[in-house]
Amino acid sequence: MTTAKVWFITGASRGLGRAFAEAALTAGDCVVAAARNVEPLVDLAGAYPDALVRLPLDVSDRRAVFDGVDRAVAAFGRLDVVVNNAGGLLYGMVEEATEEQIRTHLDVNFFGAVWVAQAVLPHLRAQGSGRILQVTSMGTAGGMASVGFYGAGKVALDSVSEALAMEVERFGIKVTIVQMGGYDTGLFTKGTTETEALPHYGPLRAELAEMWGEETGPAPSTAAPVIMELAALPEPPRRLIVGGRSYDQVQELDRARAELYQAWEELSRKAPG
């Protein structure tokens, strides 16, 4: 007999978080769906009244995160899969972003994930098991103009997650950095904060718009089966790129970086360190 898993998913009201919640519920698992606004989850709550708990939560509030995790554990008695998915997009050039915009962005995209990890770890360590899926981005392979702070938050989470994985594996806790490709999550609409544009960057903005085009990417539901399979692996990978096209792009970026290093190897080796 297979025991149902208990999932704790942040940013669960839309996009990837919603898709992961639906997939877990369909598989017979239980889900604590955390989001600032849980009203969009009313239909799922009606369909799965005994398996879904909606948890209003602002992940940037550390105390609220710890209280929310305690409520999640009380609801189902344990946590098996924690998905740090909550996030938004700060769109604009580095020079344009205000201090408040930058700090607010990182409070959610980076610190929010750290607070969740800190809050769940005592529970996972006590039960001797658990998975933490840290949703970052295929973009952690390199920075990109106009989304530099989004990339910065994801790169920071990527690095911290590498450390976290080493720290907790001896307790039976597995951490996977989930490098998501481009999906139609609403990130560039509902989840976006825009800077006040400076005219100096107008030509670059036009070039980026032409490069990216109108394509929104595949539906988040197409990524959910991969996450379900990942969560079921007895020995999951430390990191996983989700998306075939994104996989190819990351490989290309890695090759370009390696070529850059090699081109300047002689200068690098002039220093003894």
Summary of the structure (lengths in Angstrom):
residues: 273
radius of gyration: 19.5
end to end distance: 56.8
largest distance: 66.1
contacts: 866
relative contact order: 0.13
helix: 52%
strand: 16%
